[in-house]
Amino acid sequence: MKLSEDPEIARILSEPEGDTPADHLELLTALTGQVSIGSRFFPAPTLGTHALLHLIRSPFLFRTGPEPGSGDLMNALFILTKPKTAAGMLFRRTRCEQTFQSLLDRNGPAAAERGVMAEAIWEERNFHRQWRRAIRDFAEKLRLPRPDRAAAELKSALRPGIGFSMIPQSAHEPGPQILNLETITCIAAGLTAVIPGLPIEELYWKIPVVTTGFLMVQTARKNGLAGISRDETSQKLWQRFQVLQNRSGGQPETSEQQFSSETLKIRERLRKYLERIRNAADLRSIPDLNGVVKPGENRRQPAAVRLDIHYPGSGTETLNAIPQQAVTLPLSGRGEKIVTARFTIPSPPDTSGRTGMLHALRDSVEHIENILKQQLPDGIV
């Protein structure tokens, strides 16, 4: 089979660019300035919070190394929630770091400098006491229901984003780049071409990193930088090409034929859920007043209100002059049950003319609408 005839390759090529779940998450992050972590909302990571996390060497920023623990999680969430408070506290720690480094750079600490070292040690311990107290109070107020889930979601939220991955990496950047003042000011200098009046305060603490990445992409495109592109489509095509090559060469099958029947059922179910979300079918299956409309279920007919008008002393006899039919009102259109509204007219109208009858019918319908407005949610009636 030719590569052009493979249905999986055709599906990959037909997918619209920028319509992945990662794109959707970045869009919501940019629009709201928030991220959802462990069923709680936090301010979206910015250049400032990323710099603070680099400063404490948070394991959430590195793909290799030890897995983040509960203390790492609370440190990161504390910085996201109160970045300026955390920055103020970290000043003391960095001053101690500077003192230790200056003493090491000398040949040997003199007697007078030992007092400086002792004071720096005391300051560093005092910082740790205050930091632990702040993190403990923060964790007690937060009370995350699922810390394990929050750690995974935080690691995903702290990734630089699709925008940064679209910019080609220069040859002099072989390893991970440290987010320091030079990096931030370089980004700020580039963004002034897109947003000339951008305040540094907004760039540091307000604009999400995912938005910053795409602003840099637009700046690079404006400056004529070549090689700006997404790579997820190329990666999917290359993986599919490898599968087809292995199949034609008699190597072990890596497609879905290798999966068990139970796994195939689960994957098919996942596809249906994913397709349902991507087509917004889950939002169209909204509940009605009688229950939830399941996918594929036929909608019930709209609500019908039957006028049942009685006169005093007439028992159960209805007014013969009014036809006995259901009057359908334009309600929510979600399949409500038929409601029979009984109204008592004080005195029989003049049967010789229809004016009184029409007035009574109009008053009854208006009364029905008033009752429905009181009992149903706003906007339905």
BALOBA-1460 file (C-alpha; in Angstrom, 3 decimals):
// residues 381
<rec num="1" residu="m" x="0.000" y="0.000" z="0.000"/>
<rec num="2" residu="k" x="1.261" y="3.442" z="-0.910"/>
<rec num="3" residu="l" x="1.820" y="5.986" z="1.844"/>
<rec num="4" residu="s" x="-0.677" y="8.319" z="0.178"/>
<rec num="5" residu="e" x="-3.378" y="5.637" z="0.521"/>
<rec num="6" residu="d" x="-2.876" y="5.035" z="4.237"/>
<rec num="7" residu="p" x="-6.024" y="6.244" z="6.098"/>
<rec num="8" residu="e" x="-4.050" y="7.115" z="9.242"/>
<rec num="9" residu="i" x="-1.736" y="9.429" z="7.299"/>
<rec num="10" residu="a" x="-4.763" y="11.017" z="5.636"/>
<rec num="11" residu="r" x="-6.306" y="11.617" z="9.056"/>
<rec num="12" residu="i" x="-3.112" y="13.223" z="10.396"/>
<rec num="13" residu="l" x="-2.848" y="15.529" z="7.388"/>
<rec num="14" residu="s" x="-6.522" y="16.528" z="7.680"/>
<rec num="15" residu="e" x="-6.234" y="17.608" z="11.314"/>
<rec num="16" residu="p" x="-6.409" y="21.407" z="11.594"/>
<rec num="17" residu="e" x="-3.245" y="23.007" z="12.930"/>
<rec num="18" residu="g" x="-3.443" y="24.360" z="16.448"/>
<rec num="19" residu="d" x="-6.536" y="22.329" z="17.403"/>
<rec num="20" residu="t" x="-4.995" y="19.949" z="19.930"/>
<rec num="21" residu="p" x="-5.896" y="19.577" z="23.636"/>
<rec num="22" residu="a" x="-2.623" y="21.343" z="24.500"/>
<rec num="23" residu="d" x="-3.665" y="24.291" z="22.316"/>
<rec num="24" residu="h" x="-7.053" y="24.401" z="24.033"/>
<rec num="25" residu="l" x="-5.453" y="24.460" z="27.500"/>
<rec num="26" residu="e" x="-3.082" y="27.248" z="26.478"/>
<rec num="27" residu="l" x="-5.984" y="29.220" z="25.003"/>
<rec num="28" residu="l" x="-7.966" y="29.003" z="28.253"/>
<rec num="29" residu="t" x="-4.855" y="29.874" z="30.260"/>
<rec num="30" residu="a" x="-4.216" y="32.962" z="28.139"/>
<rec num="31" residu="l" x="-7.857" y="34.074" z="28.268"/>
<rec num="32" residu="t" x="-8.335" y="33.594" z="32.014"/>
<rec num="33" residu="g" x="-4.814" y="34.109" z="33.360"/>
<rec num="34" residu="q" x="-5.357" y="30.988" z="35.478"/>
<rec num="35" residu="v" x="-4.513" y="27.292" z="35.553"/>
<rec num="36" residu="s" x="-6.518" y="24.480" z="37.136"/>
<rec num="37" residu="i" x="-4.381" y="22.341" z="39.440"/>
<rec num="38" residu="g" x="-5.859" y="19.707" z="41.729"/>
<rec num="39" residu="s" x="-9.423" y="21.086" z="41.428"/>
<rec num="40" residu="r" x="-8.160" y="24.529" z="42.471"/>
<rec num="41" residu="f" x="-7.443" y="27.605" z="40.384"/>
<rec num="42" residu="f" x="-4.084" y="29.362" z="40.588"/>
<rec num="43" residu="p" x="-2.557" y="32.302" z="38.734"/>
<rec num="44" residu="a" x="-0.975" y="31.154" z="35.489"/>
<rec num="45" residu="p" x="2.826" y="30.756" z="35.506"/>
<rec num="46" residu="t" x="4.589" y="33.914" z="34.336"/>
<rec num="47" residu="l" x="8.177" y="34.833" z="33.654"/>
<rec num="48" residu="g" x="8.470" y="36.040" z="37.242"/>
<rec num="49" residu="t" x="7.178" y="32.846" z="38.821"/>
<rec num="50" residu="h" x="9.331" y="30.749" z="36.476"/>
<rec num="51" residu="a" x="12.385" y="32.749" z="37.542"/>
<rec num="52" residu="l" x="11.578" y="32.155" z="41.224"/>
<rec num="53" residu="l" x="11.146" y="28.428" z="40.615"/>
<rec num="54" residu="h" x="14.510" y="28.364" z="38.856"/>
<rec num="55" residu="l" x="15.945" y="30.196" z="41.854"/>
<rec num="56" residu="i" x="14.886" y="27.425" z="44.249"/>
<rec num="57" residu="r" x="15.766" y="24.718" z="41.690"/>
<rec num="58" residu="s" x="12.246" y="23.338" z="41.659"/>
<rec num="59" residu="p" x="12.205" y="19.776" z="40.261"/>
<rec num="60" residu="f" x="8.980" y="20.637" z="38.414"/>
<rec num="61" residu="l" x="11.048" y="22.494" z="35.807"/>
<rec num="62" residu="f" x="13.362" y="19.603" z="34.934"/>
<rec num="63" residu="r" x="12.586" y="16.457" z="32.986"/>
<rec num="64" residu="t" x="15.361" y="14.467" z="34.642"/>
<rec num="65" residu="g" x="16.193" y="14.087" z="38.300"/>
<rec num="66" residu="p" x="14.166" y="13.111" z="41.362"/>
<rec num="67" residu="e" x="10.397" y="13.216" z="41.257"/>
<rec num="68" residu="p" x="8.842" y="16.221" z="43.030"/>
<rec num="69" residu="g" x="7.629" y="15.562" z="46.565"/>
<rec num="70" residu="s" x="4.810" y="17.110" z="48.567"/>
<rec num="71" residu="g" x="7.139" y="19.844" z="49.826"/>
<rec num="72" residu="d" x="8.163" y="20.711" z="46.262"/>
<rec num="73" residu="l" x="4.496" y="20.877" z="45.296"/>
<rec num="74" residu="m" x="3.624" y="23.312" z="48.085"/>
<rec num="75" residu="n" x="6.703" y="25.444" z="47.397"/>
<rec num="76" residu="a" x="5.688" y="25.808" z="43.746"/>
<rec num="77" residu="l" x="2.004" y="26.502" z="44.473"/>
<rec num="78" residu="f" x="2.994" y="29.064" z="47.131"/>
<rec num="79" residu="i" x="5.153" y="30.872" z="44.571"/>
<rec num="80" residu="l" x="2.327" y="30.794" z="42.008"/>
<rec num="81" residu="t" x="-0.168" y="32.193" z="44.510"/>
<rec num="82" residu="k" x="2.041" y="34.737" z="46.307"/>
<rec num="83" residu="p" x="5.016" y="35.399" z="44.019"/>
<rec num="84" residu="k" x="5.999" y="38.793" z="45.411"/>
<rec num="85" residu="t" x="5.776" y="37.562" z="49.011"/>
<rec num="86" residu="a" x="7.968" y="34.614" z="48.099"/>
<rec num="87" residu="a" x="10.424" y="36.904" z="46.293"/>
<rec num="88" residu="g" x="10.724" y="39.111" z="49.361"/>
<rec num="89" residu="m" x="11.471" y="36.116" z="51.567"/>
<rec num="90" residu="l" x="14.018" y="34.743" z="49.109"/>
<rec num="91" residu="f" x="15.993" y="37.984" z="49.338"/>
<rec num="92" residu="r" x="17.329" y="36.878" z="52.752"/>
<rec num="93" residu="r" x="18.326" y="33.474" z="51.431"/>
<rec num="94" residu="t" x="20.149" y="34.995" z="48.446"/>
<rec num="95" residu="r" x="22.030" y="37.433" z="50.683"/>
<rec num="96" residu="c" x="23.323" y="34.470" z="52.671"/>
<rec num="97" residu="e" x="24.287" y="32.749" z="49.424"/>
<rec num="98" residu="q" x="26.255" y="35.821" z="48.387"/>
<rec num="99" residu="t" x="28.067" y="35.923" z="51.752"/>
<rec num="100" residu="f" x="29.026" y="32.247" z="51.595"/>
<rec num="101" residu="q" x="30.320" y="32.648" z="48.043"/>
<rec num="102" residu="s" x="32.412" y="35.724" z="48.893"/>
<rec num="103" residu="l" x="34.019" y="33.914" z="51.847"/>
<rec num="104" residu="l" x="34.836" y="30.917" z="49.669"/>
<rec num="105" residu="d" x="36.441" y="33.117" z="47.016"/>
<rec num="106" residu="r" x="39.017" y="34.313" z="49.545"/>
<rec num="107" residu="n" x="42.096" y="32.339" z="50.535"/>
<rec num="108" residu="g" x="40.794" y="31.662" z="54.007"/>
<rec num="109" residu="p" x="38.357" y="33.338" z="56.395"/>
<rec num="110" residu="a" x="40.113" y="35.499" z="58.963"/>
<rec num="111" residu="a" x="39.004" y="35.739" z="62.570"/>
<rec num="112" residu="a" x="36.948" y="38.861" z="61.842"/>
<rec num="113" residu="e" x="35.206" y="37.104" z="58.955"/>
<rec num="114" residu="r" x="34.126" y="34.178" z="61.083"/>
<rec num="115" residu="g" x="31.620" y="36.440" z="62.746"/>
<rec num="116" residu="v" x="30.221" y="37.327" z="59.299"/>
<rec num="117" residu="m" x="29.935" y="33.628" z="58.492"/>
<rec num="118" residu="a" x="28.157" y="32.904" z="61.778"/>
<rec num="119" residu="e" x="25.706" y="35.738" z="61.165"/>
<rec num="120" residu="a" x="24.997" y="34.470" z="57.647"/>
<rec num="121" residu="i" x="24.357" y="30.971" z="58.989"/>
<rec num="122" residu="w" x="21.928" y="32.369" z="61.555"/>
<rec num="123" residu="e" x="20.122" y="34.392" z="58.864"/>
<rec num="124" residu="e" x="19.866" y="31.359" z="56.621"/>
<rec num="125" residu="r" x="18.356" y="29.239" z="59.403"/>
<rec num="126" residu="n" x="15.945" y="32.029" z="60.268"/>
<rec num="127" residu="f" x="14.834" y="32.157" z="56.628"/>
<rec num="128" residu="h" x="14.161" y="28.414" z="56.664"/>
<rec num="129" residu="r" x="11.999" y="28.734" z="59.794"/>
<rec num="130" residu="q" x="9.924" y="31.509" z="58.261"/>
<rec num="131" residu="w" x="9.622" y="29.739" z="54.914"/>
<rec num="132" residu="r" x="8.499" y="26.451" z="56.490"/>
<rec num="133" residu="r" x="5.945" y="28.299" z="58.618"/>
<rec num="134" residu="a" x="4.560" y="30.103" z="55.563"/>
<rec num="135" residu="i" x="4.360" y="26.878" z="53.528"/>
<rec num="136" residu="r" x="2.677" y="25.014" z="56.392"/>
<rec num="137" residu="d" x="0.022" y="27.718" z="56.831"/>
<rec num="138" residu="f" x="-0.511" y="27.840" z="53.059"/>
<rec num="139" residu="a" x="-0.951" y="24.061" z="52.826"/>
<rec num="140" residu="e" x="-3.438" y="23.993" z="55.720"/>
<rec num="141" residu="k" x="-5.603" y="26.650" z="54.070"/>
<rec num="142" residu="l" x="-5.339" y="25.071" z="50.619"/>
<rec num="143" residu="r" x="-6.124" y="21.433" z="51.543"/>
<rec num="144" residu="l" x="-5.651" y="19.874" z="48.113"/>
<rec num="145" residu="p" x="-7.933" y="16.832" z="47.698"/>
<rec num="146" residu="r" x="-5.601" y="15.038" z="45.227"/>
<rec num="147" residu="p" x="-1.922" y="16.006" z="45.674"/>
<rec num="148" residu="d" x="-0.735" y="13.338" z="43.214"/>
<rec num="149" residu="r" x="-3.042" y="14.652" z="40.517"/>
<rec num="150" residu="a" x="-2.046" y="18.242" z="41.349"/>
<rec num="151" residu="a" x="1.648" y="17.414" z="40.910"/>
<rec num="152" residu="a" x="1.070" y="16.007" z="37.420"/>
<rec num="153" residu="e" x="-1.084" y="18.958" z="36.390"/>
<rec num="154" residu="l" x="1.423" y="21.459" z="37.770"/>
<rec num="155" residu="k" x="4.259" y="19.853" z="35.831"/>
<rec num="156" residu="s" x="2.196" y="20.179" z="32.665"/>
<rec num="157" residu="a" x="1.258" y="23.797" z="33.415"/>
<rec num="158" residu="l" x="4.904" y="24.783" z="33.952"/>
<rec num="159" residu="r" x="6.030" y="23.696" z="30.492"/>
<rec num="160" residu="p" x="7.168" y="26.684" z="28.404"/>
<rec num="161" residu="g" x="4.421" y="26.098" z="25.872"/>
<rec num="162" residu="i" x="3.887" y="25.528" z="22.167"/>
<rec num="163" residu="g" x="5.008" y="29.032" z="21.214"/>
<rec num="164" residu="f" x="8.539" y="28.564" z="22.517"/>
<rec num="165" residu="s" x="8.804" y="25.167" z="20.787"/>
<rec num="166" residu="m" x="7.979" y="26.788" z="17.423"/>
<rec num="167" residu="i" x="11.054" y="29.022" z="17.566"/>
<rec num="168" residu="p" x="14.131" y="27.232" z="16.143"/>
<rec num="169" residu="q" x="16.887" y="26.664" z="18.691"/>
<rec num="170" residu="s" x="20.159" y="28.347" z="17.934"/>
<rec num="171" residu="a" x="23.404" y="26.388" z="17.744"/>
<rec num="172" residu="h" x="24.863" y="28.001" z="20.875"/>
<rec num="173" residu="e" x="22.017" y="26.712" z="23.087"/>
<rec num="174" residu="p" x="22.878" y="23.006" z="23.501"/>
<rec num="175" residu="g" x="21.352" y="22.575" z="26.951"/>
<rec num="176" residu="p" x="18.527" y="23.950" z="29.078"/>
<rec num="177" residu="q" x="18.646" y="27.703" z="29.387"/>
<rec num="178" residu="i" x="18.623" y="29.301" z="32.842"/>
<rec num="179" residu="l" x="15.890" y="31.871" z="33.218"/>
<rec num="180" residu="n" x="17.893" y="34.788" z="34.600"/>
<rec num="181" residu="l" x="17.708" y="38.552" z="34.260"/>
<rec num="182" residu="e" x="19.434" y="38.505" z="30.878"/>
<rec num="183" residu="t" x="16.897" y="36.059" z="29.496"/>
<rec num="184" residu="i" x="13.926" y="38.033" z="30.803"/>
<rec num="185" residu="t" x="15.226" y="41.381" z="29.529"/>
<rec num="186" residu="c" x="15.988" y="39.793" z="26.146"/>
<rec num="187" residu="i" x="12.376" y="38.613" z="25.935"/>
<rec num="188" residu="a" x="11.129" y="42.040" z="27.055"/>
<rec num="189" residu="a" x="13.226" y="43.795" z="24.420"/>
<rec num="190" residu="g" x="11.760" y="41.568" z="21.723"/>
<rec num="191" residu="l" x="8.168" y="41.987" z="22.893"/>
<rec num="192" residu="t" x="8.361" y="45.781" z="22.746"/>
<rec num="193" residu="a" x="8.195" y="45.394" z="18.971"/>
<rec num="194" residu="v" x="4.756" y="43.785" z="19.339"/>
<rec num="195" residu="i" x="3.474" y="45.763" z="22.345"/>
<rec num="196" residu="p" x="5.413" y="49.046" z="22.504"/>
<rec num="197" residu="g" x="3.779" y="50.222" z="25.730"/>
<rec num="198" residu="l" x="4.144" y="46.914" z="27.591"/>
<rec num="199" residu="p" x="5.003" y="47.614" z="31.255"/>
<rec num="200" residu="i" x="7.703" y="45.424" z="32.773"/>
<rec num="201" residu="e" x="5.383" y="44.758" z="35.716"/>
<rec num="202" residu="e" x="2.832" y="43.204" z="33.364"/>
<rec num="203" residu="l" x="5.483" y="41.114" z="31.649"/>
<rec num="204" residu="y" x="6.922" y="39.757" z="34.904"/>
<rec num="205" residu="w" x="3.755" y="38.980" z="36.863"/>
<rec num="206" residu="k" x="0.632" y="39.207" z="34.669"/>
<rec num="207" residu="i" x="1.228" y="37.772" z="31.187"/>
<rec num="208" residu="p" x="1.210" y="33.935" z="31.169"/>
<rec num="209" residu="v" x="4.334" y="32.266" z="29.819"/>
<rec num="210" residu="v" x="2.262" y="30.484" z="27.142"/>
<rec num="211" residu="t" x="1.137" y="33.894" z="25.854"/>
<rec num="212" residu="t" x="4.693" y="35.222" z="25.975"/>
<rec num="213" residu="g" x="5.832" y="32.348" z="23.773"/>
<rec num="214" residu="f" x="3.369" y="33.180" z="21.027"/>
<rec num="215" residu="l" x="4.162" y="36.906" z="21.286"/>
<rec num="216" residu="m" x="7.795" y="35.990" z="20.669"/>
<rec num="217" residu="v" x="6.719" y="33.873" z="17.683"/>
<rec num="218" residu="q" x="4.918" y="36.835" z="16.126"/>
<rec num="219" residu="t" x="7.920" y="39.061" z="16.793"/>
<rec num="220" residu="a" x="10.255" y="36.540" z="15.169"/>
<rec num="221" residu="r" x="7.980" y="36.239" z="12.143"/>
<rec num="222" residu="k" x="7.853" y="40.003" z="11.813"/>
<rec num="223" residu="n" x="11.661" y="40.096" z="11.869"/>
<rec num="224" residu="g" x="11.848" y="37.438" z="9.131"/>
<rec num="225" residu="l" x="13.201" y="34.527" z="11.194"/>
<rec num="226" residu="a" x="13.101" y="31.293" z="9.186"/>
<rec num="227" residu="g" x="12.152" y="27.877" z="10.503"/>
<rec num="228" residu="i" x="9.218" y="28.862" z="12.722"/>
<rec num="229" residu="s" x="6.768" y="25.969" z="12.638"/>
<rec num="230" residu="r" x="4.909" y="23.387" z="14.652"/>
<rec num="231" residu="d" x="6.413" y="19.956" z="14.827"/>
<rec num="232" residu="e" x="3.607" y="17.734" z="16.161"/>
<rec num="233" residu="t" x="2.328" y="16.907" z="12.656"/>
<rec num="234" residu="s" x="5.803" y="15.921" z="11.469"/>
<rec num="235" residu="q" x="6.299" y="13.749" z="14.551"/>
<rec num="236" residu="k" x="2.985" y="11.950" z="14.024"/>
<rec num="237" residu="l" x="3.783" y="11.349" z="10.341"/>
<rec num="238" residu="w" x="7.245" y="10.020" z="11.167"/>
<rec num="239" residu="q" x="5.850" y="7.638" z="13.797"/>
<rec num="240" residu="r" x="3.246" y="6.370" z="11.353"/>
<rec num="241" residu="f" x="5.890" y="5.961" z="8.660"/>
<rec num="242" residu="q" x="7.968" y="3.827" z="11.033"/>
<rec num="243" residu="v" x="4.940" y="1.630" z="11.766"/>
<rec num="244" residu="l" x="4.348" y="1.067" z="8.047"/>
<rec num="245" residu="q" x="8.024" y="0.351" z="7.450"/>
<rec num="246" residu="n" x="8.129" y="-2.243" z="10.236"/>
<rec num="247" residu="r" x="5.009" y="-3.871" z="8.839"/>
<rec num="248" residu="s" x="6.386" y="-4.148" z="5.312"/>
<rec num="249" residu="g" x="9.761" y="-5.422" z="6.545"/>
<rec num="250" residu="g" x="8.295" y="-8.262" z="8.545"/>
<rec num="251" residu="q" x="9.289" y="-6.727" z="11.868"/>
<rec num="252" residu="p" x="7.057" y="-6.937" z="14.970"/>
<rec num="253" residu="e" x="3.735" y="-5.196" z="14.500"/>
<rec num="254" residu="t" x="3.413" y="-1.927" z="16.398"/>
<rec num="255" residu="s" x="-0.035" y="-0.867" z="15.248"/>
<rec num="256" residu="e" x="-3.286" y="-1.523" z="17.053"/>
<rec num="257" residu="q" x="-3.426" y="-5.068" z="15.736"/>
<rec num="258" residu="q" x="-0.958" y="-5.938" z="18.477"/>
<rec num="259" residu="f" x="-3.397" y="-4.921" z="21.228"/>
<rec num="260" residu="s" x="-5.795" y="-7.284" z="22.928"/>
<rec num="261" residu="s" x="-9.528" y="-7.090" z="22.247"/>
<rec num="262" residu="e" x="-10.130" y="-5.533" z="25.661"/>
<rec num="263" residu="t" x="-7.528" y="-2.847" z="25.000"/>
<rec num="264" residu="l" x="-9.054" y="-2.145" z="21.599"/>
<rec num="265" residu="k" x="-12.472" y="-1.667" z="23.208"/>
<rec num="266" residu="i" x="-11.016" y="0.765" z="25.728"/>
<rec num="267" residu="r" x="-9.218" y="2.698" z="22.988"/>
<rec num="268" residu="e" x="-12.390" y="2.886" z="20.927"/>
<rec num="269" residu="r" x="-14.280" y="4.197" z="23.928"/>
<rec num="270" residu="l" x="-11.595" y="6.813" z="24.510"/>
<rec num="271" residu="r" x="-11.869" y="7.887" z="20.867"/>
<rec num="272" residu="k" x="-15.616" y="8.337" z="21.227"/>
<rec num="273" residu="y" x="-15.216" y="10.476" z="24.344"/>
<rec num="274" residu="l" x="-12.494" y="12.537" z="22.659"/>
<rec num="275" residu="e" x="-14.553" y="13.006" z="19.511"/>
<rec num="276" residu="r" x="-17.550" y="13.996" z="21.611"/>
<rec num="277" residu="i" x="-15.569" y="16.735" z="23.335"/>
<rec num="278" residu="r" x="-13.877" y="17.963" z="20.152"/>
<rec num="279" residu="n" x="-17.249" y="18.283" z="18.377"/>
<rec num="280" residu="a" x="-18.845" y="19.852" z="21.492"/>
<rec num="281" residu="a" x="-21.497" y="17.110" z="21.406"/>
<rec num="282" residu="d" x="-21.244" y="16.877" z="25.202"/>
<rec num="283" residu="l" x="-22.424" y="20.490" z="25.481"/>
<rec num="284" residu="r" x="-25.385" y="19.951" z="23.186"/>
<rec num="285" residu="s" x="-26.647" y="17.042" z="25.310"/>
<rec num="286" residu="i" x="-27.929" y="19.335" z="28.029"/>
<rec num="287" residu="p" x="-30.397" y="18.141" z="30.682"/>
<rec num="288" residu="d" x="-34.097" y="18.898" z="30.513"/>
<rec num="289" residu="l" x="-36.589" y="19.332" z="33.331"/>
<rec num="290" residu="n" x="-37.329" y="15.587" z="33.369"/>
<rec num="291" residu="g" x="-33.761" y="14.323" z="33.441"/>
<rec num="292" residu="v" x="-30.637" y="14.136" z="31.312"/>
<rec num="293" residu="v" x="-30.858" y="13.690" z="27.558"/>
<rec num="294" residu="k" x="-28.424" y="10.899" z="26.765"/>
<rec num="295" residu="p" x="-26.358" y="10.935" z="23.564"/>
<rec num="296" residu="g" x="-28.426" y="9.569" z="20.702"/>
<rec num="297" residu="e" x="-31.706" y="9.896" z="22.619"/>
<rec num="298" residu="n" x="-34.616" y="11.575" z="20.848"/>
<rec num="299" residu="r" x="-35.728" y="14.784" z="22.404"/>
<rec num="300" residu="r" x="-39.194" y="14.938" z="23.931"/>
<rec num="301" residu="q" x="-41.820" y="17.328" z="22.692"/>
<rec num="302" residu="p" x="-41.952" y="20.828" z="24.194"/>
<rec num="303" residu="a" x="-44.118" y="21.515" z="27.181"/>
<rec num="304" residu="a" x="-47.828" y="21.817" z="26.658"/>
<rec num="305" residu="v" x="-50.158" y="23.680" z="29.002"/>
<rec num="306" residu="r" x="-53.817" y="22.624" z="28.859"/>
<rec num="307" residu="l" x="-56.334" y="25.255" z="29.881"/>
<rec num="308" residu="d" x="-58.986" y="23.778" z="32.159"/>
<rec num="309" residu="i" x="-61.411" y="26.619" z="32.916"/>
<rec num="310" residu="h" x="-64.241" y="26.087" z="35.413"/>
<rec num="311" residu="y" x="-67.093" y="28.171" z="36.684"/>
<rec num="312" residu="p" x="-68.295" y="28.315" z="40.288"/>
<rec num="313" residu="g" x="-70.866" y="25.654" z="41.020"/>
<rec num="314" residu="s" x="-70.382" y="23.913" z="37.715"/>
<rec num="315" residu="g" x="-68.600" y="20.893" z="39.222"/>
<rec num="316" residu="t" x="-66.152" y="19.369" z="36.798"/>
<rec num="317" residu="e" x="-67.869" y="20.654" z="33.658"/>
<rec num="318" residu="t" x="-65.687" y="22.807" z="31.438"/>
<rec num="319" residu="l" x="-66.736" y="25.744" z="29.339"/>
<rec num="320" residu="n" x="-68.259" y="24.355" z="26.192"/>
<rec num="321" residu="a" x="-67.504" y="27.473" z="24.212"/>
<rec num="322" residu="i" x="-63.736" y="26.966" z="24.572"/>
<rec num="323" residu="p" x="-62.275" y="24.100" z="22.470"/>
<rec num="324" residu="q" x="-60.543" y="21.407" z="24.517"/>
<rec num="325" residu="q" x="-57.024" y="21.503" z="23.044"/>
<rec num="326" residu="a" x="-53.507" y="21.746" z="24.376"/>
<rec num="327" residu="v" x="-51.951" y="25.191" z="24.058"/>
<rec num="328" residu="t" x="-48.170" y="24.880" z="23.523"/>
<rec num="329" residu="l" x="-46.131" y="27.778" z="24.856"/>
<rec num="330" residu="p" x="-42.574" y="28.589" z="23.660"/>
<rec num="331" residu="l" x="-40.731" y="27.373" z="26.740"/>
<rec num="332" residu="s" x="-37.206" y="25.927" z="26.871"/>
<rec num="333" residu="g" x="-37.824" y="23.285" z="24.231"/>
<rec num="334" residu="r" x="-36.408" y="20.521" z="26.416"/>
<rec num="335" residu="g" x="-39.336" y="18.139" z="26.699"/>
<rec num="336" residu="e" x="-41.305" y="19.214" z="29.762"/>
<rec num="337" residu="k" x="-44.425" y="17.312" z="30.851"/>
<rec num="338" residu="i" x="-47.871" y="18.618" z="29.982"/>
<rec num="339" residu="v" x="-49.102" y="20.881" z="32.767"/>
<rec num="340" residu="t" x="-52.844" y="21.228" z="33.316"/>
<rec num="341" residu="a" x="-53.644" y="24.654" z="34.760"/>
<rec num="342" residu="r" x="-57.044" y="25.032" z="36.416"/>
<rec num="343" residu="f" x="-58.523" y="28.496" z="36.674"/>
<rec num="344" residu="t" x="-61.848" y="29.587" z="38.076"/>
<rec num="345" residu="i" x="-63.677" y="32.419" z="36.339"/>
<rec num="346" residu="p" x="-65.747" y="34.446" z="38.799"/>
<rec num="347" residu="s" x="-68.858" y="34.644" z="36.643"/>
<rec num="348" residu="p" x="-69.899" y="33.105" z="33.321"/>
<rec num="349" residu="p" x="-69.193" y="35.347" z="30.372"/>
<rec num="350" residu="d" x="-71.853" y="36.568" z="28.027"/>
<rec num="351" residu="t" x="-72.397" y="33.637" z="25.679"/>
<rec num="352" residu="s" x="-74.133" y="35.876" z="23.188"/>
<rec num="353" residu="g" x="-70.840" y="37.564" z="22.333"/>
<rec num="354" residu="r" x="-67.279" y="36.264" z="22.215"/>
<rec num="355" residu="t" x="-65.594" y="39.399" z="23.618"/>
<rec num="356" residu="g" x="-65.826" y="38.288" z="27.226"/>
<rec num="357" residu="m" x="-64.624" y="34.805" z="26.316"/>
<rec num="358" residu="l" x="-61.507" y="36.161" z="24.572"/>
<rec num="359" residu="h" x="-60.703" y="38.418" z="27.509"/>
<rec num="360" residu="a" x="-60.999" y="35.475" z="29.897"/>
<rec num="361" residu="l" x="-58.739" y="33.346" z="27.714"/>
<rec num="362" residu="r" x="-56.142" y="36.139" z="27.470"/>
<rec num="363" residu="d" x="-56.160" y="36.683" z="31.239"/>
<rec num="364" residu="s" x="-55.753" y="32.942" z="31.825"/>
<rec num="365" residu="v" x="-52.758" y="32.698" z="29.481"/>
<rec num="366" residu="e" x="-51.107" y="35.708" z="31.150"/>
<rec num="367" residu="h" x="-51.684" y="34.078" z="34.534"/>
<rec num="368" residu="i" x="-50.033" y="30.880" z="33.283"/>
<rec num="369" residu="e" x="-47.000" y="32.843" z="32.091"/>
<rec num="370" residu="n" x="-46.652" y="34.560" z="35.459"/>
<rec num="371" residu="i" x="-46.707" y="31.218" z="37.273"/>
<rec num="372" residu="l" x="-44.099" y="29.738" z="34.928"/>
<rec num="373" residu="k" x="-41.834" y="32.763" z="35.322"/>
<rec num="374" residu="q" x="-41.849" y="32.234" z="39.069"/>
<rec num="375" residu="q" x="-41.226" y="28.463" z="38.914"/>
<rec num="376" residu="l" x="-38.762" y="28.135" z="36.025"/>
<rec num="377" residu="p" x="-35.214" y="29.576" z="35.695"/>
<rec num="378" residu="d" x="-34.678" y="32.992" z="34.164"/>
<rec num="379" residu="g" x="-34.594" y="33.156" z="30.394"/>
<rec num="380" residu="i" x="-36.749" y="30.057" z="29.758"/>
<rec num="381" residu="v" x="-40.106" y="31.837" z="29.620"/>
